[in-house]
Amino acid sequence: MRVADQEIETIGLQSPVVEGLTVVDLRKSYLTAQGARLEVLSGLNLNVKPGEAVAIMGASGSGKSTLLHLLGGLDEVDHGMIDLGGAELGKLKGHLLDSFRQKHVGFVFQFHYLLQDLSAIENVMLPLLISRRRRVVAGKLALEMLHKFGLADRIDSPVGQLSGGEQQRVAVARALITGPKMLLADEPTGNLDSSIGSEIADLMVEYAHRNSAIVIVATHNEDLSKVCDRSLVLKEGRLHPL
């Protein structure tokens, strides 16, 4: 077996089995322009098992995006604990947090944030190149991922020439290329028609089931929520069964 192939097996397209996500008494507030403190999350608790896809629903402004940012280490909590696979995010700082997030957390947003001047395969390769994987390895993994996502004939196309659904599939492929323990998706189908949105939802849920990974989706889309294993509603700063 060649070195490049050994590296590909090491990275794989699978996430290792994890102990799950545990969130305890999570609190977050912000100062308004008028100087008042707005409490967004107020003692939120959450447990997600490996292999589980969870939909978070709620009204606009209820704190869904805030929750995902905290779970992914993009923002700091005011109080509480977030533990992913035995690692407590609040205890990771600076480059340690950056490294953990890069290796174990994938993000998908409503707006895909792809680099328009790069091709589909170049966009998907980026996370591996940033983590200093060899270009030949990154290319082979990205090629395999795009085939899995039904984009075999669009590999070398600049993403600006792709449809909205194709661009979002590239974004999901980019998020999953490192085999993250947890995928966080914020309104990932918000700009797509229902059929394309269903395809995106199926891809993410399948990733959780096949790889013992965790997928958390913030959405208004009831059809997407039904594809997930469990749905919760975020209301008054806490999660409730739907």
RAKACOR-V997905 format. One record per pair of residues at least 4 apart in sequence whose ideal C-beta (glycine too) atoms are under 8 Angstrom apart, sorted by the first residue. I is the first residue (numbers start at 0). J is the second residue. Records with the same first field share a line. If there is no record, write none. Layout:
I: J / J
This chain:
0: 4 / 5 / 8
1: 5
2: 6
3: 7 / 133 / 135 / 136 / 139
4: 8
5: 9
6: 10 / 132 / 133 / 136
7: 11 / 136 / 139 / 140
10: 127 / 132 / 136 / 140 / 177 / 178
11: 178
12: 140 / 143 / 144 / 147 / 175 / 176 / 178 / 210
13: 178 / 209 / 210
14: 178 / 179 / 180 / 210 / 211 / 212
15: 178 / 180 / 211
16: 49 / 211
17: 49 / 83 / 84 / 180 / 181 / 211 / 212 / 213
18: 49 / 84 / 85
19: 46 / 47 / 48 / 49 / 84 / 213
20: 45 / 46 / 47 / 70 / 81 / 82 / 83 / 84 / 181 / 213 / 215
21: 45 / 46 / 80 / 81 / 82
22: 43 / 44 / 45 / 46 / 70 / 79 / 80 / 81 / 82
23: 44 / 79 / 80
24: 42 / 43 / 44 / 78 / 79 / 80
25: 40 / 42 / 43 / 44 / 45 / 66 / 69 / 76 / 78 / 79 / 80 / 81
26: 38 / 40 / 41 / 42 / 43 / 76 / 77 / 78 / 79 / 236
27: 38 / 39 / 40 / 62 / 65 / 69 / 74 / 76 / 77
28: 36 / 37 / 38 / 39 / 40 / 77
29: 36 / 37 / 39
30: 34 / 35 / 36 / 37
31: 35 / 36 / 37
38: 236
39: 62 / 65 / 236
40: 62 / 65 / 66 / 69 / 236 / 237
41: 235 / 236 / 237
42: 79 / 236 / 237
43: 66 / 79 / 233 / 236 / 237 / 238
44: 237 / 238
45: 231 / 238
47: 51 / 53 / 213 / 215
48: 213
49: 211 / 212 / 213
50: 207 / 208 / 210 / 211 / 212 / 213
51: 207 / 213 / 214 / 228 / 229
52: 203 / 204 / 207 / 208 / 213 / 214 / 215 / 216 / 226 / 227 / 228 / 229
53: 213 / 214 / 215 / 216 / 227 / 228 / 229 / 230 / 231
54: 216 / 217 / 218 / 223 / 224 / 227 / 229 / 230 / 231 / 241
55: 63 / 66 / 67 / 215 / 216 / 217 / 218 / 230 / 231 / 232 / 233 / 238
56: 63 / 217 / 218 / 219 / 221 / 224 / 230 / 231 / 232 / 233 / 241
57: 61 / 62 / 63 / 232 / 233 / 234
58: 234
59: 219
61: 233 / 234
62: 66 / 233 / 236
63: 67 / 185 / 217 / 233
64: 68 / 185 / 217
65: 69 / 74
66: 70 / 217 / 233
67: 71 / 183 / 184 / 185 / 215 / 217
68: 73 / 74
69: 73 / 74 / 75 / 76 / 81
70: 81 / 83 / 181 / 183 / 215
71: 100 / 104 / 106 / 181 / 183
72: 88 / 91 / 96 / 99 / 100 / 104
73: 100
75: 89
76: 81 / 89
80: 87 / 89
81: 87 / 88 / 89
82: 86 / 87 / 88
83: 88 / 103 / 104 / 180 / 181 / 213
84: 103 / 180
86: 90 / 91 / 99 / 103
87: 91
88: 96 / 99
91: 95 / 96 / 99
92: 96
93: 97
94: 98
95: 99
96: 100
97: 101
98: 102
99: 103 / 104
100: 104
101: 126 / 129 / 130 / 177
102: 130 / 177 / 179
103: 179 / 180 / 181
104: 179 / 180 / 181 / 182 / 183
105: 174 / 175 / 177 / 179 / 181 / 182 / 183
106: 174 / 182 / 183 / 184 / 185
107: 111 / 167 / 170 / 171 / 174 / 182 / 183 / 184 / 185 / 187 / 203
108: 112 / 170 / 184 / 185 / 186 / 187
109: 185 / 186 / 187 / 189 / 190
110: 190
111: 166 / 167 / 169 / 170
112: 170
113: 117 / 122 / 158 / 166 / 169 / 170 / 173
114: 121 / 122 / 125 / 158
115: 157 / 158 / 159
116: 157 / 159
117: 121 / 122 / 125 / 157 / 158
118: 122 / 154 / 155 / 156 / 157 / 158
119: 123 / 145 / 150 / 153 / 154 / 155 / 156 / 158 / 161 / 165 / 169
120: 124 / 138 / 141 / 142 / 145 / 154 / 155
121: 125
122: 158 / 169 / 170 / 173
123: 141 / 144 / 145 / 169 / 172 / 173 / 176
124: 128 / 134 / 137 / 138 / 140 / 141 / 176
125: 129 / 173
126: 130 / 173 / 176 / 177
127: 132 / 136 / 137 / 140 / 141 / 176 / 177
128: 132 / 134 / 137
130: 177
132: 136 / 137
133: 137
134: 138
135: 139
136: 140
137: 141
138: 142
139: 143
140: 144 / 176
141: 145 / 172 / 176
142: 146 / 154
143: 147
144: 148 / 172 / 175 / 176
145: 150 / 151 / 153 / 154 / 169 / 172
146: 150 / 151
147: 172
148: 168 / 169 / 171 / 172 / 202
149: 168
150: 154 / 165 / 168 / 169 / 172
153: 161 / 165
156: 160 / 161
157: 161
158: 166 / 169
161: 165 / 166 / 169
162: 166
163: 167 / 190 / 191 / 195
164: 168 / 191 / 192 / 195 / 198 / 199
165: 169
166: 170
167: 171 / 187 / 188 / 190 / 191 / 195 / 199
168: 172 / 198 / 199 / 202
169: 173
170: 174 / 187
171: 175 / 184 / 187 / 199 / 202 / 203
172: 176
174: 179 / 182 / 184
175: 179 / 182 / 206
178: 210 / 212
179: 212
180: 212 / 213
181: 212 / 213 / 214 / 215
182: 203 / 206 / 207 / 212 / 213 / 214 / 215
183: 215
184: 203 / 214 / 215 / 216 / 217 / 218
185: 217
186: 217 / 218 / 219 / 220
187: 199 / 200 / 203 / 216 / 218 / 223
188: 195 / 196 / 197 / 199 / 200 / 218 / 220 / 223
189: 218 / 219 / 220
191: 195 / 196 / 199
192: 196
193: 197 / 222
194: 198
195: 199
196: 200 / 220 / 222 / 223
197: 201 / 222 / 223 / 226
198: 202
199: 203
200: 204 / 216 / 220 / 222 / 223 / 226 / 227
201: 205 / 226
202: 206
203: 207 / 214 / 216
204: 208 / 214 / 226 / 227 / 228
205: 209
206: 210 / 212 / 214
207: 211 / 212 / 213 / 214 / 228
214: 227
216: 223 / 224 / 227
218: 223 / 224
220: 224
221: 225
222: 226
223: 227
224: 230 / 241
225: 230
230: 241
231: 238 / 239 / 240 / 241
232: 238 / 239 / 240 / 241
233: 237 / 238 / 239
234: 239
